[in-house]
Amino acid sequence: QVQLVESGGGLVQAGGSLRLSCAASGSFSRINVMGWHRQPPGKQRELVAQVINSGMNYADSVKGRFSISRDNAKNTVYLQMNSLEPEDTGVYYCYVQVYTYRYLSYWGQGTQVTVSS
């Protein structure tokens, strides 16, 4: 079993910044993917950014504003969000894919990010 602890959400004005973090703990051999998804109000969950081994990819809507990083020693992924816009409002979920004897995926409980105009 894997536990994910998220932190860093909150309320910020447009143009501001927030940093999310997600720490994974539990029983696994390695972490294959760490990333963030979000669910805007009334919309479906969507990928924001993820790190697959050493490669990173971002949703087009956040390129140039958000930066994802991973600390392998701490099994932690960070999402630095700059130049936030009201459209970035939503619940942000941490996501990991780990390998034990097979690949398994886990989601965090979600953290609210609200950007006021």
Secondary structure, 3 states (H helix, E strand, C coil): CEEEEEECCEEEECCCCEEEEEEEEECCCEEEEEEEEEECCCCCCEEEEEEECCEEEECHHHCCCEEEEEECCCCEEEEEECCCCHHHCEEEEEEEEEECCCEEEEECCCEEEEEEC
